Amino acid sequence: MDVVTFGETMVLFNPETQGPLRYVGTFTKSIGGAESNVAIALARLGHKAGWFSKLGDDEFGRYIKSTVMGEEVDVSRVKKDPKRTTGILFKERFSTVNPNVYYYRKGSAASHLMMEDLDMDYIASAKILHVTGISLALSEEMREAVFYAVREAKKRGVLISFDPNIRLKLWSKEEARETILEMVKLTDLLFPGKEEAELLLGLTEPEEIADSFLNLGVQTVALKLGKSGCYVKNKETEAFVHGYTVDHPVDTVGAGDGYAAGFLSGYLENLSLTECAQRANAVGAMATLVKGDMEGFPYKDQVEIFMGLKDSIDR
């Protein structure tokens, strides 16, 4: 494996019309999960990615597993829980704002993933282990499993990639700050959003934010700045990297996961820090062009055409 990741993926119901959910009668079904998003995006970019979780022994769990497997992601370590159900979520759409998200995940199978469910030999076979703050927020069992996996993986020479992915519907600001900063100290590649960094550190300037994270032991910081692009820094170099203009974004959910996957893809190919950031910006931007969390992630040739690195041949 190039990258292994784990965390909860839910069945996602997207409304076919805008407005409050009480007036919506029809939905389309897909999947949504930060970690599986990253694995799928990496697989489309040509890398060997593995994702695992604990799913309910139900039709929704089977749907998630088959969908992720269909994207050429390894799901051999996915576990079934016969006692608990698979989580679901609904989006609520309005024309000029990001969608509202409603979770129905409390007590789900994934939230009860424990240390005993981890195959550390499998995790240690990867070059990079990617985790997110969502998993840290789901339950004490999941939090213990994530910290255990990260610490054991580091002992075995695996790089740790971490996206804070703060979801305040899942926990308080205080608990999120304390727990995530503890994880940051174990992190090699960090992908915070600017608002997340401000919440965690109380800083607003990208340079100060990056320096603070580097001082905590992070090797590389890739600070997401929305449509402006990103600011990236390690001990050798730093750069502001402009984003790509998307005039009519359709769905912004999943863009951050696409960004992380694009950066990890460049990192695995030994691209420069700036080139990693450019690919990350491109994948993140392309993710917003399609309705759904993971449907808009591009394949390698598509992102190169989008970036102007390759000519498009349409006919």
Beta strands, then each sheet from edge to edge (+ up, - down):
strand 1: 3-6
strand 2: 10-15
strand 3: 27-32
strand 4: 49-52
strand 5: 54-56
strand 6: 79-81
strand 7: 88-94
strand 8: 97-104
strand 9: 128-132
strand 10: 159-163
strand 11: 189-190
strand 12: 220-224
strand 13: 229-233
strand 14: 238-242
sheet 1: 4+ 1+ 9+ 10+ 11+ 12+ 13- 14+
sheet 2: 3+ 2- 7- 8+
sheet 3: 5+ 6+
end
